[in-house]
Amino acid sequence: TTNKLRVAWLEHFIKYTSSRIVGARRLLILDSYKKLCRESNIYTLCMPPYLLHLLQPLNVGCFSPLKRAYRRQIKSLIRSHINHV
C-alpha cells in the first residue's frame, strides 16, 4: 500500500474506534506510523514483514487453543447479555 493509503486507513481506524475505547489506549498491530498512533494513544506492536511467516506456526500450536477458550468465554458473556469486552 502507499503511505497516503496507510495514513487514511489509520485515520479511519482512529475515527471508528474512538467511541469504543475502554480506558485510555488501544492496541493496533501493524508495521509503521508510530507517531500518528502515539498522538492518538494507540499502542502499536510492530512486526517486521520478514518475521511473520516464522510466527505462523504459533497460530496452530499456541493461539488456536487460546482462541477456542476465548471464544467460549465470549459466548458465555453474550448469553449473560454482556456484550462489551
C-alpha positions in Angstrom: 0.0 0.0 0.0 1.0 3.6 -0.4 1.8 5.9 2.6 -1.2 8.0 1.7 -3.5 5.0 1.9 -2.0 3.8 5.1 -2.5 7.1 6.8 -6.1 7.3 5.5 -6.7 3.8 6.9 -5.2 4.7 10.3 -7.3 7.9 10.5 -10.4 5.7 9.7 -9.4 3.3 12.5 -9.0 6.2 14.9 -12.3 7.7 13.9 -14.3 4.5 14.2 -12.7 3.1 17.3 -12.6 6.2 19.4 -16.1 5.7 20.8 -15.3 2.1 21.7 -12.3 2.8 24.0 -12.4 1.3 27.5 -9.6 3.1 29.3 -7.2 5.5 27.5 -5.4 3.3 24.9 -5.9 0.9 22.1 -3.6 -1.8 20.7 -3.1 -2.0 16.9 -0.7 -4.4 15.4 0.9 -3.0 12.2 4.3 -2.2 10.7 4.6 1.6 10.9 3.0 5.0 11.7 4.1 5.1 15.3 3.9 8.9 15.5 0.2 9.2 14.5 -0.6 6.3 16.8 1.2 7.8 19.7 -0.7 11.1 19.2 -3.9 9.1 19.4 -2.9 7.0 22.4 -2.8 3.8 20.4 -0.1 1.3 21.3 1.5 -0.4 18.3 3.1 -3.8 18.1 5.4 -3.6 15.1 6.1 -6.8 13.3 8.8 -6.9 10.6 7.3 -8.4 7.4 10.1 -11.0 7.2 9.2 -12.3 10.6 5.5 -13.0 10.1 6.0 -16.3 8.3 8.2 -17.5 11.1 5.4 -16.8 13.6 2.7 -18.6 11.6 3.2 -22.0 13.5 2.1 -20.1 16.7 -1.4 -19.8 15.2 -1.8 -23.5 15.3 0.2 -24.5 18.3 -0.3 -21.7 20.8 -3.0 -19.3 19.7 -5.6 -21.8 18.4 -6.3 -23.2 21.9 -6.3 -19.7 23.2 -8.8 -18.6 20.5 -11.1 -21.5 21.3 -11.0 -20.7 25.0 -11.6 -17.0 24.4 -14.5 -17.9 22.0 -16.1 -20.0 24.8 -15.8 -17.2 27.3 -17.2 -14.6 24.8 -20.2 -16.9 24.1 -20.8 -17.3 27.8 -20.7 -13.5 28.3 -23.1 -13.0 25.4 -25.6 -15.5 26.8 -25.4 -13.4 30.0 -26.2 -10.3 28.0 -22.7 -8.8 28.5 -21.7 -7.6 25.0 -18.7 -5.4 25.8 -15.2 -6.8 26.5 
